[in-house]
Amino acid sequence: MPIERGCDLCAAARLTRWYFADDVCWVADCEVCAVPMVVWRRHGIDPPAHEVAHMTAALERAAAAVFPAWVIDGQRRNIPDHWHAHARPSGKAALAWWMRRR
């Protein structure tokens, strides 16, 4: 499993709540935005479709434990060279989540 030295996602430090981990991915709360995120264990941005489906399902299970409604955000803003996605609250859950973060 290729990892990149200096990549925070490859390091997979357990700094926040973890929901799931296996050989393909891990799911934990994002350090920056405090929502569940899934991270591919391989360093890169092009996982095979069957692994994306596996990772999305793992993220959805974690999101369901936290939010009544959510959307998957696959935009890689801070770490663009390592595949990951966030589950963000949607609808009324989004407003309630933002109010709790203040």
Secondary structure, DSSP 8 states (H G I E B T S, - for coil): ----TT-HHHHT---S-EEEE-SSEEEEE-TTT-SEEEEESSSSS---HHHHHHHHHHHHHHHHHH-SSEEEE---SS-TTS-EEEEEE-THHHHHHHHHH-
